[in-house]
């Protein structure tokens, strides 16, 4: 605008100069040319005289031109002062699986256009547990959430224990960066407070941070740690407990490379073999595998929910050195069918899993993958697990879930002994109330039982109350 004004004013000034005394000099130049032409045409001794009326006409034309330029300048100035400056529009952000808090990069290393995500929840758990057939050890993880393998067997009831903690509190960090050719690169880092104890309940109740998820997702590829592709996390029912229907649930997080193509997904995941010693004894955790666990899943997405079929193929391997070295490997395989079906605001969730060598994947390793023979060979252990849960929404603030879960294994007692886990089941009912957005209060009642191959069993009753705020 300023530059344009300068140009117009300069033009006007130049025209004004032409209209003044320099006009005569400027006007004389063409007259001189005319005179020269006349001189050439009239011959020697004759002089042409300038036409005064023509000079006056030129002066009036130039004056009119100056006035016209001044008028145009005023109109242009008024129009530009009345027109608002165009607003700068930010590029549309791609949809993400959580609220974006920052559109522009906030660190020097962030790629342009990166959006940052931070979410999670703070949760208080209070658990009153009554073990009818023995005492659970102080500090056992089974006091923090339901773990069927920790139910005591063969003892006298001690009475009700109260445990309270905030270990389930969760913190999620993430980024989403749009790609020039479409798609995005996403990262997620999620932790909770189930890490190693850094204090005790006498004074600080301090606990360490535990990694849950850490991965990068690039188009169809996921690289890092998250839920096993063999697990259907979307089918897990709502529960006050950390897991819920633990007995019959596939529940594993581990490093992997996963590829998704439409409804199909495939993964190669971190292997580990859990083994029962010959004749019984403490579990052997073998990290001797040299082939990853392989999975394939197909998901039918329906208007009222989804169904998911999954397959697992894995190597079971154990190797030792010494006077009686062991070096053996075998295979395990399993199938799973799970899903969630919506019935208006209510829903039904379920899963059924069965196979050989699935102990590590079901019920948080309720049983083992294989057992050692007297000759040092591995023999797979077969088993199955299942759960079903009905969620009923009473109104926009109150909802309830009823769930049952079970698992059973086929142990060769001549190899495992009779002290190994044979089966477990549990049933729970809960109700949640939301007094405000993101704030939840809940209570859950659970009954559970564990049985070993000898026929002995133990049971548990638990009342679980929670308060949770999500952000």
C-alpha positions as CSV (number, residue, x, y, z in Angstrom):
1,X,0.0,0.0,0.0
2,X,2.7,2.5,0.9
3,X,4.7,1.7,-2.2
4,X,1.6,2.1,-4.4
5,X,0.9,5.5,-2.8
6,X,4.5,6.6,-3.5
7,X,4.2,5.7,-7.2
8,X,0.9,7.6,-7.7
9,X,2.1,10.7,-5.8
10,X,5.3,10.7,-7.9
11,X,3.2,10.4,-11.1
12,X,1.0,13.3,-10.0
13,X,4.0,15.4,-9.1
14,X,5.6,14.8,-12.4
15,X,2.4,15.8,-14.2
16,X,2.2,18.9,-12.1
17,X,5.7,19.9,-13.1
18,X,4.7,19.4,-16.7
19,X,1.7,21.7,-16.1
20,X,4.0,24.6,-14.8
21,X,6.8,26.6,-16.3
22,X,8.6,23.5,-17.5
23,X,5.6,23.0,-19.7
24,X,6.8,25.7,-22.0
25,X,10.2,24.1,-22.4
26,X,8.6,20.7,-22.8
27,X,6.1,22.2,-25.3
28,X,8.8,24.0,-27.2
29,X,10.5,20.7,-28.1
30,X,7.8,19.5,-30.4
31,X,7.4,23.1,-31.7
32,X,11.1,23.1,-32.5
33,X,10.6,19.9,-34.4
34,X,7.7,21.5,-36.2
35,X,9.7,24.7,-36.9
36,X,12.5,22.5,-38.2
37,X,10.1,20.8,-40.5
38,X,8.6,24.1,-41.6
39,X,12.1,25.5,-42.1
40,X,12.9,22.5,-44.3
41,X,9.7,22.9,-46.2
42,X,9.5,26.7,-46.7
43,X,13.1,27.1,-47.6
44,X,15.8,29.4,-46.4
45,X,15.0,32.7,-44.7
46,X,11.5,31.6,-43.6
47,X,10.6,30.9,-39.9
48,X,7.6,29.0,-38.5
49,X,5.8,30.6,-35.5
50,X,4.4,28.4,-32.6
51,X,0.6,28.1,-32.3
52,X,-0.4,29.6,-28.8
53,X,-3.8,28.0,-28.9
54,X,-2.3,24.5,-29.3
55,X,0.0,25.1,-26.2
56,X,-3.0,26.1,-24.1
57,X,-4.9,23.0,-25.1
58,X,-2.0,20.7,-24.1
59,X,-1.7,22.4,-20.7
60,X,-5.4,21.9,-20.0
61,X,-5.2,18.2,-21.0
62,X,-2.2,17.7,-18.6
63,X,-4.1,19.4,-15.8
64,X,-7.1,17.2,-16.3
65,X,-4.8,14.1,-16.2
66,X,-3.4,15.2,-12.8
67,X,-6.9,15.6,-11.4
68,X,-7.9,12.2,-12.6
69,X,-4.8,10.6,-11.0
70,X,-5.6,12.3,-7.7
71,X,-9.2,11.0,-7.8
72,X,-8.1,7.4,-8.5
73,X,-5.6,7.6,-5.7
74,X,-8.4,8.7,-3.2
75,X,-10.7,5.9,-4.3
76,X,-8.0,3.2,-4.1
77,X,-7.0,4.4,-0.6
78,X,-10.6,4.3,0.6
79,X,-11.2,0.8,-0.8
80,X,-8.0,-0.7,0.8
81,X,-8.7,0.9,4.2
82,X,-12.2,-0.7,4.2
83,X,-11.2,-4.3,3.1
84,X,-10.1,-6.6,6.0
85,X,-6.8,-8.4,5.7
86,X,-7.3,-12.1,4.7
87,X,-7.2,-14.5,7.8
88,X,-4.3,-17.0,7.9
89,X,-5.8,-20.4,8.0
90,X,-4.0,-23.3,9.7
91,X,-3.8,-26.6,7.9
92,X,-6.5,-29.1,8.9
93,X,-5.3,-31.6,11.5
94,X,-5.8,-35.3,10.8
95,X,-8.0,-37.2,13.2
96,X,-6.2,-39.0,16.1
97,X,-7.3,-41.5,18.7
98,X,-7.1,-38.8,21.5
99,X,-7.3,-35.0,22.0
100,X,-4.5,-33.0,20.6
101,X,-3.1,-30.4,22.9
102,X,-0.5,-28.7,20.7
103,X,-0.7,-28.1,16.9
104,X,2.8,-26.6,16.5
105,X,6.0,-28.4,17.5
106,X,7.0,-27.7,21.1
107,X,10.5,-29.2,20.9
108,X,13.3,-28.5,18.4
109,X,13.4,-32.1,17.4
110,X,9.7,-32.4,16.4
111,X,8.8,-32.6,12.8
112,X,6.7,-29.7,11.4
113,X,3.0,-30.3,12.0
114,X,3.5,-32.7,14.9
115,X,0.6,-32.9,17.4
116,X,1.2,-33.9,21.0
117,X,-1.1,-36.0,23.2
118,X,-1.2,-36.4,26.9
119,X,-3.9,-38.4,28.8
120,X,-4.5,-41.0,31.4
121,X,-6.3,-41.3,34.8
122,X,-5.7,-41.3,38.5
123,X,-7.3,-44.2,40.3
124,X,-7.7,-45.3,43.9
125,X,-8.4,-49.0,44.6
126,X,-9.6,-50.4,48.0
127,X,-9.9,-54.2,48.2
128,X,-11.3,-56.2,51.1
129,X,-10.3,-59.9,50.5
130,X,-11.3,-63.0,52.3
131,X,-9.3,-66.1,51.5
132,X,-11.1,-69.2,52.8
133,X,-8.3,-71.8,52.5
134,X,-5.0,-70.1,53.6
135,X,-3.1,-66.9,53.9
136,X,-1.8,-64.9,51.0
137,X,1.6,-63.5,51.4
138,X,2.1,-59.9,52.3
139,X,3.3,-58.0,49.2
140,X,1.8,-60.6,46.8
141,X,0.6,-59.1,43.5
142,X,-2.6,-61.0,44.1
143,X,-3.5,-58.5,46.8
144,X,-3.5,-55.7,44.2
145,X,-5.7,-57.3,41.6
146,X,-7.3,-60.7,40.9
147,X,-4.7,-63.3,40.0
148,X,-6.1,-66.9,40.2
149,X,-2.7,-68.6,40.7
150,X,-2.3,-66.7,44.0
151,X,-5.4,-68.0,45.7
152,X,-4.1,-70.0,48.8
153,X,-4.9,-73.7,49.1
154,X,-4.7,-76.0,52.1
155,X,-4.8,-73.6,55.0
156,X,-7.1,-72.0,57.5
157,X,-8.9,-68.7,56.8
158,X,-7.1,-65.7,58.4
159,X,-9.9,-63.2,58.0
160,X,-10.5,-60.2,55.8
161,X,-7.5,-58.2,54.5
162,X,-7.8,-54.6,53.4
163,X,-5.4,-53.3,50.7
164,X,-5.4,-49.8,49.2
165,X,-3.2,-48.4,46.4
166,X,-3.0,-46.1,43.4
167,X,-0.9,-48.4,41.2
168,X,-3.4,-48.6,38.4
169,X,-3.1,-44.8,37.7
170,X,-2.0,-44.4,34.1
171,X,-0.1,-41.8,32.1
172,X,-0.1,-41.8,28.3
173,X,2.1,-39.7,26.0
174,X,1.9,-39.6,22.2
175,X,2.6,-37.8,19.0
176,X,0.9,-37.7,15.5
177,X,2.7,-36.3,12.5
178,X,1.0,-36.0,9.1
179,X,2.9,-37.3,6.1
180,X,3.1,-35.3,2.8
181,X,1.9,-38.4,0.8
182,X,-1.0,-39.1,3.2
183,X,-1.2,-41.1,6.4
184,X,0.7,-40.3,9.6
185,X,3.5,-41.4,11.9
186,X,2.3,-42.0,15.4
187,X,4.0,-42.8,18.7
188,X,2.7,-43.9,22.1
189,X,4.3,-44.3,25.5
190,X,2.2,-45.5,28.3
191,X,3.1,-46.3,31.9
192,X,1.5,-47.2,35.2
193,X,2.7,-47.5,38.8
194,X,3.0,-51.3,39.1
195,X,6.8,-51.2,39.0
196,X,9.1,-52.4,41.8
197,X,8.3,-51.2,45.2
198,X,10.5,-48.2,46.2
199,X,9.0,-47.9,49.7
200,X,6.5,-49.7,51.9
201,X,3.1,-49.1,53.5
202,X,4.6,-48.0,56.8
203,X,5.4,-44.5,55.5
204,X,5.6,-43.6,51.9
205,X,3.6,-46.2,49.8
206,X,6.0,-45.4,47.0
207,X,6.1,-47.6,43.8
208,X,8.0,-47.4,40.6
209,X,6.9,-46.6,37.1
210,X,6.2,-49.7,34.9
211,X,6.2,-49.6,31.1
212,X,3.0,-50.7,29.4
213,X,3.2,-49.6,25.8
214,X,5.9,-48.0,23.7
215,X,5.6,-48.1,19.9
216,X,5.8,-46.3,16.6
217,X,3.1,-46.8,14.0
218,X,3.8,-45.9,10.3
219,X,0.9,-46.5,8.0
220,X,0.2,-50.3,8.3
221,X,3.3,-51.0,10.4
222,X,3.6,-51.1,14.1
223,X,7.0,-51.5,15.8
224,X,7.5,-51.7,19.5
225,X,5.6,-53.0,22.6
226,X,1.9,-53.3,22.9
227,X,-0.9,-55.9,23.4
228,X,-0.2,-59.2,21.7
229,X,-1.9,-59.5,18.3
230,X,-3.4,-62.8,19.7
231,X,-5.3,-60.8,22.3
232,X,-8.5,-58.9,21.7
233,X,-8.3,-55.9,24.1
234,X,-11.6,-54.5,22.7
235,X,-13.5,-57.5,24.1
236,X,-12.3,-57.0,27.7
237,X,-15.3,-56.1,29.9
238,X,-15.4,-53.1,32.2
239,X,-14.2,-54.0,35.7
240,X,-12.9,-52.4,38.9
241,X,-10.2,-55.0,38.7
242,X,-7.0,-54.5,36.7
243,X,-8.0,-57.2,34.2
244,X,-11.4,-58.6,35.1
245,X,-12.2,-62.0,33.8
246,X,-8.6,-63.1,34.3
247,X,-9.1,-66.9,34.3
248,X,-10.1,-67.2,30.6
249,X,-8.4,-64.1,29.2
250,X,-5.5,-63.8,26.8
251,X,-3.4,-61.1,28.5
252,X,0.1,-60.4,27.2
253,X,2.1,-57.2,26.3
254,X,5.4,-57.7,24.5
255,X,7.7,-56.3,21.8
256,X,6.6,-57.1,18.2
257,X,6.5,-56.1,14.6
258,X,2.9,-56.0,13.3
259,X,1.5,-55.5,9.9
260,X,-2.2,-54.7,9.2
261,X,-3.9,-55.1,5.8
262,X,-7.6,-54.3,5.9
263,X,-9.3,-56.7,8.3
264,X,-6.1,-58.9,8.5
265,X,-3.2,-58.4,10.9
266,X,0.0,-60.4,11.3
267,X,2.8,-60.2,13.9
268,X,6.1,-61.6,15.0
269,X,6.4,-61.2,18.7
270,X,8.9,-61.7,21.5
271,X,9.1,-65.4,22.5
272,X,9.4,-66.9,26.0
273,X,8.8,-70.5,27.3
274,X,7.5,-71.4,30.7
275,X,8.1,-75.0,31.9
276,X,7.0,-77.2,34.7
277,X,10.0,-79.3,36.1
278,X,9.8,-83.0,36.0
279,X,7.9,-84.2,39.1
280,X,6.8,-80.6,40.0
281,X,8.5,-77.6,41.5
282,X,9.1,-73.9,40.8
283,X,8.4,-72.7,37.3
284,X,11.3,-72.5,34.8
285,X,11.2,-69.4,32.5
286,X,13.3,-70.1,29.4
287,X,14.5,-67.4,27.1
288,X,16.3,-69.9,24.7
289,X,13.9,-69.4,21.8
290,X,15.4,-68.4,18.5
291,X,12.1,-68.0,16.5
292,X,9.5,-65.4,17.4
293,X,5.9,-66.2,18.3
294,X,3.8,-65.8,15.1
295,X,0.1,-64.6,15.0
296,X,-2.5,-63.9,12.4
297,X,-6.0,-62.4,13.1
298,X,-9.1,-61.5,11.1
299,X,-11.7,-59.1,12.4
300,X,-15.3,-58.9,11.1
301,X,-16.4,-55.3,11.7
302,X,-20.2,-55.1,12.1
303,X,-22.6,-52.3,12.7
304,X,-23.4,-53.7,16.1
305,X,-19.9,-54.7,17.2
306,X,-17.1,-57.0,16.0
307,X,-16.0,-60.6,15.8
308,X,-12.3,-61.6,15.8
309,X,-10.6,-64.9,15.0
310,X,-6.9,-65.3,16.0
311,X,-4.2,-68.0,15.5
312,X,-1.0,-68.4,17.4
313,X,2.1,-70.5,16.4
314,X,5.1,-70.6,18.7
315,X,8.3,-72.4,19.4
316,X,8.9,-73.9,22.9
317,X,12.6,-74.3,23.7
318,X,14.8,-75.1,26.6
319,X,18.6,-75.4,26.7
320,X,21.0,-75.9,29.6
321,X,24.7,-76.9,30.0
322,X,26.5,-78.9,32.6
323,X,26.7,-82.5,33.7
324,X,23.2,-83.4,32.3
325,X,22.6,-80.8,29.6
326,X,19.1,-80.3,28.1
327,X,18.5,-79.1,24.6
328,X,15.0,-79.6,23.2
329,X,12.4,-77.7,21.3
330,X,8.8,-78.4,20.3
331,X,5.8,-76.3,19.0
332,X,2.7,-74.9,20.4
333,X,-0.4,-73.6,18.6
334,X,-3.8,-72.1,19.6
335,X,-6.9,-70.6,18.2
336,X,-9.2,-67.9,19.7
337,X,-12.6,-66.4,18.9
338,X,-13.7,-63.2,20.6
339,X,-16.0,-60.3,20.1
340,X,-18.3,-57.6,21.3
341,X,-21.9,-57.3,20.3
342,X,-24.0,-54.2,21.0
343,X,-27.7,-54.4,21.9
344,X,-28.6,-50.7,22.0
345,X,-26.7,-49.1,24.8
346,X,-25.9,-52.6,26.3
347,X,-23.3,-55.1,25.1
348,X,-22.1,-58.7,25.3
349,X,-18.4,-59.4,25.3
350,X,-16.8,-62.9,25.1
351,X,-13.7,-64.9,24.2
352,X,-12.9,-68.6,23.8
353,X,-9.3,-69.8,23.5
354,X,-7.9,-73.3,23.2
355,X,-4.7,-75.0,22.1
356,X,-1.3,-76.5,23.1
357,X,1.4,-74.6,24.7
358,X,-0.8,-71.6,25.6
359,X,0.0,-71.4,29.3
360,X,1.9,-68.1,29.1
361,X,-0.8,-66.4,27.2
362,X,-3.9,-67.2,29.3
363,X,-4.8,-66.2,32.8
364,X,-1.4,-64.4,33.3
365,X,0.5,-67.7,33.0
366,X,-1.9,-69.7,35.3
367,X,-0.3,-72.9,33.9
368,X,2.9,-73.5,32.0
369,X,3.5,-74.1,28.3
370,X,5.2,-77.4,28.6
371,X,6.6,-80.0,31.1
372,X,10.0,-81.7,31.2
373,X,10.2,-85.5,31.0
374,X,12.7,-87.6,32.8
375,X,14.7,-87.7,29.7
376,X,14.9,-83.9,29.4
377,X,12.4,-83.6,26.6
378,X,9.6,-81.0,26.4
379,X,6.0,-82.1,26.3
380,X,3.4,-79.5,25.6
381,X,0.5,-78.9,28.0
382,X,-2.9,-78.3,26.4
383,X,-5.7,-76.2,27.8
384,X,-8.6,-73.8,27.2
385,X,-10.1,-70.7,28.7
386,X,-13.3,-68.6,28.2
387,X,-15.2,-65.7,29.5
388,X,-18.5,-63.9,28.9
389,X,-19.7,-60.5,30.2
390,X,-23.0,-58.6,30.0
391,X,-22.9,-54.8,30.4
392,X,-26.1,-53.0,31.2
393,X,-26.5,-49.3,31.0
394,X,-29.2,-48.1,33.4
395,X,-29.0,-44.4,32.5
396,X,-26.4,-41.8,31.4
397,X,-24.7,-42.0,34.9
398,X,-25.1,-45.6,36.1
399,X,-24.0,-48.9,34.4
400,X,-23.3,-52.5,35.6
401,X,-21.4,-55.5,34.3
402,X,-21.9,-59.2,35.1
403,X,-19.0,-61.5,34.1
404,X,-18.0,-65.1,34.4
405,X,-14.6,-66.6,33.5
406,X,-12.9,-70.1,33.6
407,X,-10.0,-72.1,32.4
408,X,-8.8,-75.7,32.6
409,X,-5.6,-77.6,31.7
410,X,-4.7,-81.2,30.8
411,X,-1.6,-82.0,32.9
412,X,0.1,-85.3,32.7
413,X,0.5,-85.8,36.5
414,X,3.1,-88.5,36.0
415,X,5.3,-85.7,34.8
416,X,4.0,-82.6,36.5
417,X,3.0,-84.0,39.9
418,X,-0.3,-83.2,41.6
419,X,0.5,-79.8,42.9
420,X,0.1,-78.0,39.6
421,X,-2.9,-75.8,38.7
422,X,-5.7,-77.7,37.0
423,X,-8.5,-75.1,36.8
424,X,-9.9,-71.9,38.0
425,X,-13.2,-69.9,37.7
426,X,-14.5,-66.6,38.9
427,X,-17.7,-64.5,38.8
428,X,-18.1,-60.8,39.4
429,X,-20.7,-58.1,39.3
430,X,-20.1,-54.4,39.5
431,X,-21.8,-51.0,39.3
432,X,-20.2,-47.7,38.2
433,X,-21.6,-44.2,38.9
434,X,-20.5,-41.1,37.1
435,X,-21.3,-38.0,39.3
436,X,-19.5,-35.7,36.8
437,X,-17.8,-36.0,33.4
438,X,-14.7,-38.2,33.6
439,X,-15.2,-38.9,37.3
440,X,-16.3,-42.5,38.2
441,X,-17.1,-44.3,41.5
442,X,-17.5,-48.0,41.4
443,X,-17.9,-51.2,43.5
444,X,-17.4,-54.8,42.5
445,X,-18.1,-58.1,44.2
446,X,-16.1,-61.2,43.2
447,X,-16.1,-64.9,44.0
448,X,-13.2,-67.1,42.7
449,X,-11.8,-70.6,43.1
450,X,-8.6,-72.4,42.2
451,X,-8.1,-76.2,42.0
452,X,-4.9,-78.2,41.7
453,X,-4.5,-81.7,40.2
454,X,-4.6,-83.4,43.7
455,X,-8.2,-82.2,44.0
456,X,-7.5,-79.6,46.7
457,X,-8.9,-76.2,46.1
458,X,-9.0,-72.7,47.6
459,X,-11.5,-69.9,47.3
460,X,-11.7,-66.1,47.6
461,X,-14.3,-63.5,48.2
462,X,-13.5,-59.9,47.5
463,X,-15.2,-56.5,47.6
464,X,-13.4,-53.9,45.4
465,X,-14.2,-50.2,45.5
466,X,-12.7,-47.6,43.2
467,X,-12.6,-43.9,42.5
468,X,-11.2,-42.8,39.1
469,X,-10.7,-39.5,37.3
470,X,-9.7,-39.6,33.6
471,X,-8.0,-36.7,31.8
